[in-house]
Amino acid sequence: MYVRVKHESASTQKLLDVLTDESLAQEVTPQDRTLGRIAWHITTSLHEMMSRTGLDFEAPHHDTSLPSSAQVIADSYRNASEALLEAIHKQWTDESLLEVREMYGEQWPVGLTLSILISHQTHHRGQMTVLMRQAGLPVTGVYGPSRDEWTQMNIEPPAV
């Protein structure tokens, strides 16, 4: 599980590192989250979800104001993700994943919470890639090369 969390964090970081200050305002509609709001939500969700399991690490809390700097968001995620990985490594054992904790009014095994955190990031990365395309940003691959990366490798992207 640790290796998967590390891989997923790296995939999220690749997207966050591409954001620009201007792109943070990109939206589909005024009723939906902006690209910046989604990126910050992913960042603050690390602590919001995993602190409920009893894991102790430093990261922005869910009520921390949205920064206006893409670099601050990317750096905050990087630091929080590294702190989360270190906390998992130092504070948990395989048996810890089976322990049950209160999570949003339900009882979830810690391992399930970690799995849902990964799925949560994946869900929001998908939203981010659409907004990044609309903002004219290059999109990095997550589970394989993106169209942009195929082009950089001088390979014709697969037909859609």
ROMIMI-947490 format. One record per residue (C-alpha): residue in three letters; x, y, z. Coordinates in steps of 0.1 Angstrom, whole numbers, plus 5000, padded with zeros to 4 digits. Layout:
ROMIMI-947490
PT  aa   c1   c2   c3
PT ALA    X    Y    Z
...
end
This chain:
ROMIMI-947490
PT  aa   c1   c2   c3
PT MET 5000 5000 5000
PT TYR 5029 5024 5008
PT VAL 5043 5020 4972
PT ARG 5008 5028 4958
PT VAL 5004 5059 4979
PT LYS 5039 5070 4968
PT HIS 5030 5065 4931
PT GLU 4996 5083 4934
PT SER 5012 5112 4952
PT ALA 5038 5115 4925
PT SER 5011 5115 4898
PT THR 4992 5142 4916
PT GLN 5024 5162 4921
PT LYS 5032 5161 4883
PT LEU 4999 5178 4876
PT LEU 5002 5204 4903
PT ASP 5037 5213 4892
PT VAL 5023 5224 4858
PT LEU 4997 5249 4872
PT THR 5002 5286 4868
PT ASP 4988 5314 4889
PT GLU 4966 5324 4860
PT SER 4952 5288 4855
PT LEU 4940 5286 4891
PT ALA 4908 5306 4881
PT GLN 4899 5282 4852
PT GLU 4863 5269 4857
PT VAL 4837 5250 4838
PT THR 4809 5270 4853
PT PRO 4807 5295 4882
PT GLN 4789 5269 4903
PT ASP 4818 5244 4901
PT ARG 4852 5245 4917
PT THR 4880 5263 4899
PT LEU 4912 5245 4890
PT GLY 4929 5261 4920
PT ARG 4901 5251 4944
PT ILE 4903 5215 4932
PT ALA 4941 5215 4936
PT TRP 4939 5230 4971
PT HIS 4911 5206 4980
PT ILE 4933 5176 4971
PT THR 4961 5191 4992
PT THR 4940 5198 5023
PT SER 4922 5164 5020
PT LEU 4954 5146 5029
PT HIS 4953 5159 5065
PT GLU 4915 5161 5067
PT MET 4910 5124 5059
PT MET 4941 5108 5073
PT SER 4942 5126 5107
PT ARG 4908 5109 5114
PT THR 4927 5076 5114
PT GLY 4950 5089 5142
PT LEU 4979 5095 5118
PT ASP 4999 5125 5131
PT PHE 5017 5147 5104
PT GLU 5020 5183 5093
PT ALA 4998 5194 5064
PT PRO 4974 5223 5056
PT HIS 4940 5218 5073
PT HIS 4908 5218 5052
PT ASP 4898 5252 5064
PT THR 4931 5269 5053
PT SER 4924 5296 5028
PT LEU 4931 5290 4991
PT PRO 4965 5304 4981
PT SER 4967 5326 4950
PT SER 5000 5310 4940
PT ALA 5002 5278 4921
PT GLN 5037 5273 4934
PT VAL 5025 5275 4970
PT ILE 4998 5249 4962
PT ALA 5023 5226 4946
PT ASP 5049 5230 4974
PT SER 5022 5225 5001
PT TYR 5011 5193 4985
PT ARG 5047 5181 4981
PT ASN 5054 5188 5018
PT ALA 5021 5173 5030
PT SER 5025 5142 5008
PT GLU 5060 5136 5020
PT ALA 5049 5141 5057
PT LEU 5020 5117 5051
PT LEU 5043 5090 5036
PT GLU 5068 5094 5065
PT ALA 5040 5091 5090
PT ILE 5026 5060 5074
PT HIS 5061 5044 5074
PT LYS 5068 5053 5110
PT GLN 5034 5051 5127
PT TRP 5016 5022 5110
PT THR 5021 4984 5107
PT ASP 5003 4960 5085
PT GLU 4979 4955 5115
PT SER 4972 4992 5116
PT LEU 4954 4989 5083
PT LEU 4928 4967 5099
PT GLU 4920 4990 5128
PT VAL 4886 5006 5126
PT ARG 4880 5044 5130
PT GLU 4850 5067 5129
PT MET 4849 5083 5094
PT TYR 4821 5107 5085
PT GLY 4796 5089 5108
PT GLU 4806 5054 5098
PT GLN 4832 5029 5109
PT TRP 4859 5023 5083
PT PRO 4891 5002 5085
PT VAL 4922 5024 5082
PT GLY 4932 5006 5050
PT LEU 4898 5015 5034
PT THR 4903 5051 5044
PT LEU 4937 5051 5027
PT SER 4923 5035 4996
PT ILE 4895 5060 4994
PT LEU 4920 5089 4998
PT ILE 4938 5074 4967
PT SER 4905 5072 4948
PT HIS 4896 5107 4959
PT GLN 4928 5121 4944
PT THR 4923 5101 4912
PT HIS 4888 5115 4908
PT HIS 4900 5151 4912
PT ARG 4930 5146 4890
PT GLY 4906 5137 4862
PT GLN 4887 5170 4868
PT MET 4920 5188 4868
PT THR 4931 5175 4834
PT VAL 4900 5188 4817
PT LEU 4904 5222 4833
PT MET 4941 5222 4825
PT ARG 4933 5215 4788
PT GLN 4908 5244 4788
PT ALA 4935 5267 4804
PT GLY 4960 5257 4776
PT LEU 4983 5239 4800
PT PRO 5002 5207 4790
PT VAL 4987 5176 4807
PT THR 5010 5150 4822
PT GLY 5003 5113 4820
PT VAL 4990 5096 4851
PT TYR 4986 5059 4841
PT GLY 5004 5062 4809
PT PRO 5016 5090 4786
PT SER 4993 5119 4778
PT ARG 4989 5132 4743
PT ASP 5014 5159 4751
PT GLU 5040 5133 4763
PT TRP 5035 5111 4732
PT THR 5042 5142 4711
PT GLN 5074 5150 4732
PT MET 5086 5115 4725
PT ASN 5080 5121 4687
PT ILE 5055 5093 4687
PT GLU 5021 5097 4670
PT PRO 4995 5095 4698
PT PRO 4971 5066 4696
PT ALA 4939 5074 4675
PT VAL 4909 5084 4696
end
